């Protein structure tokens, strides 16, 4: 009846390739084609500028509440870049950069954020689940999708996104456990942005890392500098390859920071200091990637200006296009669609009631 | 054609649908090697293997969440939650996702899954093993809520549920699992979801129930005929939601009197919705206030006293006579 040590042999790696000063670890530098590097950069700039414009639109009352992504572009793009169209993206709600990469239009994102279902926009050839708001609850869907792909003998993988707060939810633990037990081809991307609304990571968990939670479930876990797109890209490449070749799931913890508010309805000054935000602003993923590209001769100040002004025009056109579309949206009768494959009789009656109400000139919801 | 218990009839439905369609996957706790704690999935793992019948870890939320993912992919998962009393641990997956994915994706995805789970009292079980909470699911738009009342309709409704493009919560009465046998045809049989069934015609009174309460309801109808010379019309809802009131309204327009019976707690129970629909659509035909016979608005008592809680033949009869006398 001894009391002895059980050795847990797994280690959690930490990966950083391009640090906040823009210094590169040459030995770890991934081999990424020029076109992919430039595409990643373009989407980083697009996501950043679009996020700023959305905030602006929200403050002007032209769209509703939305969750800004500023600071998390590298974590999203470095991971999503490895998916094929037939792979599955299972987002939470702060993945605008990843959604843009997958092909969602700026116009539709504006429309969605202004409270119109018309902005949902998931064409048949894109395997993306819609945004999921209840924290962590989408994690398990990726396991079902991944399992189903494997069952159908396809080598598609599912990638799901969530934050540090989600790792406290039961669904995170149930999802990781199921994925490991069934060896489902899933990549779990945790964007540890340090804040779950007002709760700092230190109050979310006593674990040293979030990546180490993978060990308990018998899957590899890796922590990366989430503001270093090269590190994120490398870790995700391994994880996607592992899943695709049938070797099961991986947890990637991207250490990043939410530079803005949780949503536009939140005031972060109530719970965190300007100094902390300042400190993380210096670790911004964008300038260091730009320095890297300039050092490689792939980008110049002139080229950057050109990209930025193209993007600003693109965004301006999208804002105008979206507002034009929204102004033309008709009555709300299609709210009854998509409840069931076939509309039950009582819903037809309710729909007819509303139609009558609207045609009589009454306001929606006005039963007077 | 064979005489089967409800357990055997449900097993037949699963076995035939799995044979016919390789997108049908069974998953849940103890559903494989053990064949389910009530043996509804007995033998399926032997016939179809462990890629079609998944013994899952013990996690209700993940069983349902995984089913949602499978369904979004295009499979037809049939998951079992061992007792409906444990299904509240997966409630958010049903409410937040299964019921909404069609709407949230604007029709791009839908969730053709079935959640099978035993419900109801009368089997002297422990706490959390006897409740009847169909109202939770019936209240959620996007879901279908089905409760069969015997082996034959259990089999055909489960087949319909598996083939349905929307998520179906399928309640199986533990009290009925082995209570009686019925002839169940070998060939596939379906029943439309969303259509109540007229079991017995009558001109004097409408009795509306479903699930395990159909038996005492039918008994009471028989007693009314024998002792009181009353012809009661008896309707089995079969589907709680989407609730189709047409047949109910037609019946009450004819009889002018109605009793609604369920073992779920009375307040905000399915009976409340049934009565509302009748009041909206047949008010001027009513000869008497409609009576509800239901479980009391309390936690179902420990099993030695559960008989006093559940609507009985006597309680139903008393309510029927009250409506008839008014």
Interface residues (C-beta under 8 A of the other chain):
Chain A: X88 X90 X117 X118 X120 X122 X123 X124 X129 X130 X131 X132 X133 X134 X137 X138 X139 X140 X141 X142 X143 X144 X145 X146 X147 X148 X149 X151 X152 X158 X170 X171 X174 X175 X177 X178 X181 X182 X337 X338 X339 X340 X341 X344 X345 X346 X347
Chain B: X25 X51 X54 X56 X57 X59 X61 X62 X65 X66 X67 X68 X69 X70 X71 X72 X73 X74 X75 X77 X92 X93 X96 X97 X101 X102 X103 X104 X105 X106 X107 X108 X109 X110 X141 X142 X144 X164 X165 X166 X194 X242 X243 X244 X245 X246
